Amino acid sequence: MTSVNLQNNVRLRIFLILVLSIGVRFARSFSSDSVHKASGILEANYVLYGITMILTLVPFKAAWMIAILCVGVSASLGIFSVGLGIISTTRCVSGVQTGCVQHTPANIATITLAGIIALLDIFQVWSIYLILRFPTFFALFTQRIRIIFSWAWPFSWMIHIALFMESEWTVWVLPHLFIDPTIILLATIDETYILLVFMCVAAASDAIALLVVQLEIARLGLWISLALTLAGITMIFASSEPRSNVRTNPTSTNVTPTVNVPIASATPVRAPTMRKRQKSPAAKISF
């Protein structure tokens, strides 16, 4: 498995963990007080997952070192939360703790989902460890930009829906709705400056919208959208890839192998022949 595949797996697991976290939040509302408090430890992981997601898009090995620390803390908190939940549920089922038997199904569902999240966090640690073992890892910055704005676009829809429901819609939240899919499509072409202009317009609109919007959930979405946009701008400036449109000819560097072939001579070489001399007659031989 290549380093790029491992990096994509880490990002996909973060999305899966967030989906499972929604199930934990739903199940813990029906669980006992002790399990509810134990599963509340997992809420601290949301910040760590956000930091990890941003770090996985930074093309530096030091960022992955910080990411493995964040994921390690998330895994530790998850294991600790599951352990507390198991102890509490065991005490409840064994009869040591009264008045919580009716919450047992919700407790088991909460602990099961939290255990799956903790297991995925452990897989995350192992995957990032494998990524760090690669001497070098390469991923196009355009691929990372597409991932960033693929995550930002749903927040733009969330902001619009929330503001429409509260009748607080403003035109300053509109640019992201069109700029995000445009950047996703244009990220495949080598037009860095066009992408940079779109990102600056999106960041400026987010900054102005934060001054106008007062709805809490919309402001949270704006902060996330602004952070992802600034991360995309950082990707462009931090990328070490050449931005020139000059294409190098790959055949110019190829070295033609030389073969030592004997060259035929222009004049044919006659093979030496043996001449038979005639013996002189005996009369001519004198002593």
C-alpha positions as a Markdown table, in Angstrom:
| # | Residue | x | y | z |
|---|---|---|---|---|
| 1 | Met | 0.0 | 0.0 | 0.0 |
| 2 | Thr | 1.4 | 3.4 | -1.0 |
| 3 | Ser | 1.7 | 6.4 | 1.3 |
| 4 | Val | -1.1 | 8.3 | -0.7 |
| 5 | Asn | -3.5 | 5.4 | -0.1 |
| 6 | Leu | -2.7 | 5.4 | 3.7 |
| 7 | Gln | -3.3 | 9.2 | 3.8 |
| 8 | Asn | -6.7 | 8.8 | 2.1 |
| 9 | Asn | -7.6 | 6.0 | 4.5 |
| 10 | Val | -6.8 | 8.2 | 7.5 |
| 11 | Arg | -9.1 | 11.0 | 6.2 |
| 12 | Leu | -11.9 | 8.5 | 5.4 |
| 13 | Arg | -11.7 | 7.1 | 9.0 |
| 14 | Ile | -12.1 | 10.6 | 10.4 |
| 15 | Phe | -15.3 | 10.9 | 8.5 |
| 16 | Leu | -16.5 | 7.5 | 9.7 |
| 17 | Ile | -15.6 | 8.4 | 13.3 |
| 18 | Leu | -17.6 | 11.6 | 13.1 |
| 19 | Val | -20.6 | 9.6 | 11.8 |
| 20 | Leu | -20.3 | 7.1 | 14.7 |
| 21 | Ser | -20.0 | 10.0 | 17.1 |
| 22 | Ile | -23.4 | 11.2 | 16.0 |
| 23 | Gly | -24.8 | 7.8 | 17.0 |
| 24 | Val | -23.0 | 8.0 | 20.4 |
| 25 | Arg | -24.6 | 11.4 | 21.1 |
| 26 | Phe | -28.0 | 10.0 | 20.2 |
| 27 | Ala | -27.6 | 6.8 | 22.3 |
| 28 | Arg | -26.1 | 8.5 | 25.4 |
| 29 | Ser | -29.3 | 10.6 | 25.8 |
| 30 | Phe | -31.1 | 7.4 | 26.8 |
| 31 | Ser | -28.3 | 5.9 | 28.9 |
| 32 | Ser | -27.7 | 6.1 | 32.6 |
| 33 | Asp | -26.1 | 9.1 | 34.2 |
| 34 | Ser | -22.8 | 7.3 | 34.8 |
| 35 | Val | -22.5 | 6.1 | 31.1 |
| 36 | His | -23.7 | 9.6 | 30.0 |
| 37 | Lys | -20.8 | 11.2 | 31.9 |
| 38 | Ala | -18.3 | 8.6 | 30.7 |
| 39 | Ser | -19.2 | 9.0 | 27.0 |
| 40 | Gly | -19.0 | 12.8 | 27.5 |
| 41 | Ile | -15.2 | 12.4 | 27.5 |
| 42 | Leu | -15.4 | 11.7 | 23.8 |
| 43 | Glu | -16.6 | 15.3 | 23.1 |
| 44 | Ala | -13.0 | 16.5 | 23.6 |
| 45 | Asn | -12.0 | 14.4 | 20.6 |
| 46 | Tyr | -13.9 | 16.6 | 18.2 |
| 47 | Val | -11.3 | 19.3 | 18.5 |
| 48 | Leu | -8.5 | 16.7 | 18.1 |
| 49 | Tyr | -10.2 | 15.2 | 15.0 |
| 50 | Gly | -10.4 | 18.7 | 13.4 |
| 51 | Ile | -6.8 | 19.4 | 14.1 |
| 52 | Thr | -5.8 | 15.9 | 12.7 |
| 53 | Met | -7.8 | 16.6 | 9.5 |
| 54 | Ile | -6.1 | 19.9 | 8.9 |
| 55 | Leu | -2.6 | 18.3 | 9.7 |
| 56 | Thr | -3.2 | 15.5 | 7.2 |
| 57 | Leu | -3.5 | 18.1 | 4.4 |
| 58 | Val | -0.2 | 19.8 | 5.3 |
| 59 | Pro | 2.7 | 18.5 | 3.1 |
| 60 | Phe | 5.2 | 18.2 | 5.9 |
| 61 | Lys | 6.3 | 15.2 | 7.9 |
| 62 | Ala | 6.3 | 17.2 | 11.1 |
| 63 | Ala | 2.6 | 17.7 | 10.7 |
| 64 | Trp | 2.0 | 14.0 | 10.6 |
| 65 | Met | 4.1 | 13.7 | 13.8 |
| 66 | Ile | 1.7 | 16.1 | 15.5 |
| 67 | Ala | -1.2 | 14.2 | 14.0 |
| 68 | Ile | -0.1 | 10.9 | 15.5 |
| 69 | Leu | 0.1 | 12.6 | 18.9 |
| 70 | Cys | -3.5 | 14.0 | 18.5 |
| 71 | Val | -4.8 | 10.6 | 17.4 |
| 72 | Gly | -3.0 | 8.9 | 20.3 |
| 73 | Val | -4.7 | 11.2 | 22.8 |
| 74 | Ser | -8.0 | 10.5 | 21.1 |
| 75 | Ala | -7.5 | 6.7 | 21.4 |
| 76 | Ser | -6.5 | 7.0 | 25.0 |
| 77 | Leu | -9.6 | 9.1 | 25.8 |
| 78 | Gly | -11.7 | 6.6 | 23.9 |
| 79 | Ile | -10.3 | 3.6 | 25.8 |
| 80 | Phe | -10.7 | 5.4 | 29.1 |
| 81 | Ser | -14.3 | 6.3 | 28.3 |
| 82 | Val | -15.2 | 2.7 | 27.3 |
| 83 | Gly | -13.6 | 1.3 | 30.4 |
| 84 | Leu | -15.6 | 3.6 | 32.7 |
| 85 | Gly | -18.8 | 2.7 | 30.7 |
| 86 | Ile | -18.1 | -1.0 | 31.1 |
| 87 | Ile | -17.5 | -0.7 | 34.8 |
| 88 | Ser | -20.7 | 1.3 | 35.3 |
| 89 | Thr | -22.8 | -1.1 | 33.2 |
| 90 | Thr | -21.4 | -4.1 | 35.0 |
| 91 | Arg | -22.2 | -2.6 | 38.4 |
| 92 | Cys | -25.7 | -1.8 | 37.1 |
| 93 | Val | -26.4 | -5.4 | 35.8 |
| 94 | Ser | -25.0 | -7.1 | 38.8 |
| 95 | Gly | -27.3 | -5.2 | 41.1 |
| 96 | Val | -24.7 | -3.2 | 42.9 |
| 97 | Gln | -26.2 | 0.0 | 41.5 |
| 98 | Thr | -30.0 | 0.3 | 41.5 |
| 99 | Gly | -32.4 | 2.2 | 39.3 |
| 100 | Cys | -30.5 | 1.8 | 36.1 |
| 101 | Val | -31.6 | -1.5 | 34.7 |
| 102 | Gln | -34.0 | 0.1 | 32.2 |
| 103 | His | -31.0 | 2.0 | 30.7 |
| 104 | Thr | -29.0 | -1.1 | 30.0 |
| 105 | Pro | -29.8 | -1.4 | 26.2 |
| 106 | Ala | -28.9 | 2.3 | 25.7 |
| 107 | Asn | -25.7 | 1.8 | 27.8 |
| 108 | Ile | -24.6 | -1.2 | 25.7 |
| 109 | Ala | -25.3 | 0.7 | 22.4 |
| 110 | Thr | -23.3 | 3.7 | 23.7 |
| 111 | Ile | -20.4 | 1.5 | 24.8 |
| 112 | Thr | -20.4 | -0.5 | 21.6 |
| 113 | Leu | -20.2 | 2.6 | 19.4 |
| 114 | Ala | -17.6 | 4.2 | 21.7 |
| 115 | Gly | -15.5 | 1.0 | 21.5 |
| 116 | Ile | -15.7 | 1.0 | 17.7 |
| 117 | Ile | -14.5 | 4.6 | 17.7 |
| 118 | Ala | -11.6 | 3.7 | 20.0 |
| 119 | Leu | -10.7 | 0.8 | 17.7 |
| 120 | Leu | -10.7 | 3.1 | 14.7 |
| 121 | Asp | -8.4 | 5.5 | 16.6 |
| 122 | Ile | -6.0 | 2.7 | 17.2 |
| 123 | Phe | -6.0 | 1.9 | 13.5 |
| 124 | Gln | -5.4 | 5.6 | 12.8 |
| 125 | Val | -2.3 | 5.5 | 15.0 |
| 126 | Trp | -0.9 | 2.5 | 13.1 |
| 127 | Ser | -1.7 | 4.0 | 9.7 |
| 128 | Ile | 0.1 | 7.3 | 10.5 |
| 129 | Tyr | 3.0 | 5.3 | 11.9 |
| 130 | Leu | 3.3 | 3.5 | 8.5 |
| 131 | Ile | 3.1 | 6.9 | 6.7 |
| 132 | Leu | 5.9 | 8.2 | 8.8 |
| 133 | Arg | 8.1 | 5.2 | 8.0 |
| 134 | Phe | 8.1 | 6.2 | 4.3 |
| 135 | Pro | 11.3 | 8.1 | 3.5 |
| 136 | Thr | 9.3 | 10.5 | 1.4 |
| 137 | Phe | 5.6 | 10.8 | 0.6 |
| 138 | Phe | 4.2 | 12.8 | -2.3 |
| 139 | Ala | 0.7 | 14.1 | -3.0 |
| 140 | Leu | -0.3 | 16.8 | -5.3 |
| 141 | Phe | -1.3 | 20.0 | -3.6 |
| 142 | Thr | -4.3 | 20.2 | -6.0 |
| 143 | Gln | -5.6 | 16.9 | -4.6 |
| 144 | Arg | -5.4 | 18.3 | -1.0 |
| 145 | Ile | -7.2 | 21.5 | -2.1 |
| 146 | Arg | -10.0 | 19.4 | -3.6 |
| 147 | Ile | -10.3 | 17.5 | -0.3 |
| 148 | Ile | -10.4 | 20.7 | 1.7 |
| 149 | Phe | -13.2 | 22.3 | -0.3 |
| 150 | Ser | -15.1 | 19.0 | -0.6 |
| 151 | Trp | -15.3 | 19.3 | 3.2 |
| 152 | Ala | -16.1 | 23.0 | 3.1 |
| 153 | Trp | -19.1 | 22.8 | 0.7 |
| 154 | Pro | -21.5 | 21.0 | 3.1 |
| 155 | Phe | -20.9 | 23.7 | 5.7 |
| 156 | Ser | -21.9 | 26.3 | 3.2 |
| 157 | Trp | -25.2 | 24.5 | 2.7 |
| 158 | Met | -25.7 | 24.2 | 6.4 |
| 159 | Ile | -25.1 | 27.9 | 6.9 |
| 160 | His | -27.7 | 28.8 | 4.2 |
| 161 | Ile | -30.3 | 26.4 | 5.5 |
| 162 | Ala | -29.9 | 27.6 | 9.1 |
| 163 | Leu | -30.1 | 31.3 | 8.1 |
| 164 | Phe | -33.1 | 30.7 | 5.9 |
| 165 | Met | -34.9 | 29.0 | 8.7 |
| 166 | Glu | -34.3 | 31.9 | 11.1 |
| 167 | Ser | -34.9 | 34.5 | 8.4 |
| 168 | Glu | -31.4 | 36.0 | 8.8 |
| 169 | Trp | -30.0 | 35.2 | 5.4 |
| 170 | Thr | -27.4 | 37.6 | 4.1 |
| 171 | Val | -25.7 | 37.9 | 0.7 |
| 172 | Trp | -22.2 | 37.6 | 2.2 |
| 173 | Val | -22.7 | 33.9 | 2.7 |
| 174 | Leu | -23.5 | 33.4 | -1.0 |
| 175 | Pro | -20.0 | 33.3 | -2.6 |
| 176 | His | -19.0 | 30.0 | -0.9 |
| 177 | Leu | -22.0 | 28.2 | -2.4 |
| 178 | Phe | -20.5 | 28.7 | -5.9 |
| 179 | Ile | -16.8 | 29.1 | -5.2 |
| 180 | Asp | -16.4 | 25.7 | -3.5 |
| 181 | Pro | -17.6 | 23.5 | -6.4 |
| 182 | Thr | -15.7 | 25.8 | -8.8 |
| 183 | Ile | -12.4 | 25.2 | -7.0 |
| 184 | Ile | -13.1 | 21.5 | -6.8 |
| 185 | Leu | -13.4 | 21.4 | -10.6 |
| 186 | Leu | -10.6 | 23.8 | -11.4 |
| 187 | Ala | -8.1 | 22.2 | -9.0 |
| 188 | Thr | -7.2 | 19.6 | -11.7 |
| 189 | Ile | -5.8 | 22.3 | -14.0 |
| 190 | Asp | -2.5 | 24.2 | -13.5 |
| 191 | Glu | -4.0 | 27.6 | -12.8 |
| 192 | Thr | -2.8 | 28.3 | -9.4 |
| 193 | Tyr | -3.4 | 32.1 | -9.5 |
| 194 | Ile | -7.1 | 31.6 | -10.4 |
| 195 | Leu | -7.5 | 29.3 | -7.5 |
| 196 | Leu | -5.8 | 31.8 | -5.2 |
| 197 | Val | -8.1 | 34.6 | -6.3 |
| 198 | Phe | -11.2 | 32.5 | -5.7 |
| 199 | Met | -10.0 | 31.5 | -2.2 |
| 200 | Cys | -9.2 | 35.1 | -1.2 |
| 201 | Val | -12.8 | 36.1 | -2.3 |
| 202 | Ala | -14.2 | 33.2 | -0.3 |
| 203 | Ala | -12.1 | 34.1 | 2.8 |
| 204 | Ala | -13.1 | 37.8 | 2.6 |
| 205 | Ser | -16.8 | 36.9 | 2.3 |
| 206 | Asp | -16.5 | 34.7 | 5.4 |
| 207 | Ala | -14.8 | 37.4 | 7.4 |
| 208 | Ile | -17.5 | 40.0 | 6.5 |
| 209 | Ala | -20.3 | 37.4 | 7.2 |
| 210 | Leu | -18.9 | 36.8 | 10.7 |
| 211 | Leu | -19.5 | 40.5 | 11.4 |
| 212 | Val | -23.1 | 40.3 | 10.2 |
| 213 | Val | -24.4 | 36.9 | 11.2 |
| 214 | Gln | -25.5 | 36.4 | 14.8 |
| 215 | Leu | -26.9 | 32.9 | 14.7 |
| 216 | Glu | -24.6 | 30.6 | 16.7 |
| 217 | Ile | -24.7 | 27.5 | 14.4 |
| 218 | Ala | -24.2 | 29.6 | 11.3 |
| 219 | Arg | -21.2 | 31.4 | 12.9 |
| 220 | Leu | -19.7 | 28.0 | 13.8 |
| 221 | Gly | -20.1 | 26.9 | 10.2 |
| 222 | Leu | -18.5 | 30.2 | 9.0 |
| 223 | Trp | -15.5 | 29.7 | 11.3 |
| 224 | Ile | -15.0 | 26.2 | 10.0 |
| 225 | Ser | -15.4 | 27.4 | 6.4 |
| 226 | Leu | -12.9 | 30.2 | 6.9 |
| 227 | Ala | -10.4 | 27.9 | 8.5 |
| 228 | Leu | -10.6 | 25.4 | 5.6 |
| 229 | Thr | -10.3 | 28.3 | 3.1 |
| 230 | Leu | -7.2 | 29.6 | 4.8 |
| 231 | Ala | -5.8 | 26.1 | 4.9 |
| 232 | Gly | -6.2 | 25.9 | 1.1 |
| 233 | Ile | -4.4 | 29.2 | 0.7 |
| 234 | Thr | -1.6 | 27.9 | 2.9 |
| 235 | Met | -1.4 | 24.8 | 0.7 |
| 236 | Ile | -0.7 | 27.0 | -2.4 |
| 237 | Phe | 2.0 | 29.0 | -0.7 |
| 238 | Ala | 3.6 | 26.0 | 1.1 |
| 239 | Ser | 3.7 | 23.8 | -2.0 |
| 240 | Ser | 7.1 | 23.1 | -3.3 |
| 241 | Glu | 5.9 | 22.1 | -6.7 |
| 242 | Pro | 6.9 | 24.2 | -9.7 |
| 243 | Arg | 4.1 | 26.5 | -10.9 |
| 244 | Ser | 5.6 | 27.3 | -14.3 |
| 245 | Asn | 3.9 | 26.1 | -17.5 |
| 246 | Val | 7.1 | 25.0 | -19.0 |
| 247 | Arg | 7.1 | 21.3 | -19.7 |
| 248 | Thr | 10.4 | 19.4 | -19.7 |
| 249 | Asn | 11.0 | 17.0 | -22.5 |
| 250 | Pro | 11.5 | 13.6 | -20.9 |
| 251 | Thr | 13.5 | 12.3 | -23.9 |
| 252 | Ser | 16.1 | 15.0 | -23.6 |
| 253 | Thr | 17.6 | 13.4 | -20.5 |
| 254 | Asn | 17.7 | 9.9 | -21.9 |
| 255 | Val | 21.2 | 8.6 | -22.6 |
| 256 | Thr | 21.4 | 6.5 | -25.8 |
| 257 | Pro | 23.5 | 3.4 | -25.1 |
| 258 | Thr | 26.5 | 2.9 | -27.2 |
| 259 | Val | 27.1 | -0.5 | -28.8 |
| 260 | Asn | 30.6 | -1.4 | -30.0 |
| 261 | Val | 30.0 | -2.7 | -33.5 |
| 262 | Pro | 33.0 | -3.6 | -35.6 |
| 263 | Ile | 33.2 | -1.5 | -38.7 |
| 264 | Ala | 33.9 | -3.2 | -42.0 |
| 265 | Ser | 36.9 | -2.1 | -43.9 |
| 266 | Ala | 36.5 | -0.4 | -47.3 |
| 267 | Thr | 39.2 | -2.6 | -49.0 |
| 268 | Pro | 38.7 | -6.3 | -48.7 |
| 269 | Val | 41.5 | -8.1 | -46.9 |
| 270 | Arg | 42.8 | -11.1 | -48.8 |
| 271 | Ala | 43.5 | -14.2 | -46.8 |
| 272 | Pro | 47.2 | -15.3 | -47.0 |
| 273 | Thr | 47.8 | -18.1 | -49.4 |
| 274 | Met | 50.7 | -20.5 | -49.6 |
| 275 | Arg | 52.6 | -20.5 | -52.9 |
| 276 | Lys | 54.3 | -23.6 | -54.0 |
| 277 | Arg | 57.8 | -23.0 | -55.4 |
| 278 | Gln | 59.0 | -25.0 | -58.3 |
| 279 | Lys | 62.3 | -26.9 | -57.8 |
| 280 | Ser | 65.2 | -26.0 | -60.0 |
| 281 | Pro | 66.4 | -28.8 | -62.4 |
| 282 | Ala | 69.3 | -30.8 | -61.3 |
| 283 | Ala | 71.5 | -29.5 | -64.1 |
| 284 | Lys | 71.5 | -26.1 | -62.7 |
| 285 | Ile | 72.5 | -27.1 | -59.3 |
| 286 | Ser | 76.3 | -26.7 | -58.9 |
| 287 | Phe | 78.5 | -27.4 | -55.9 |
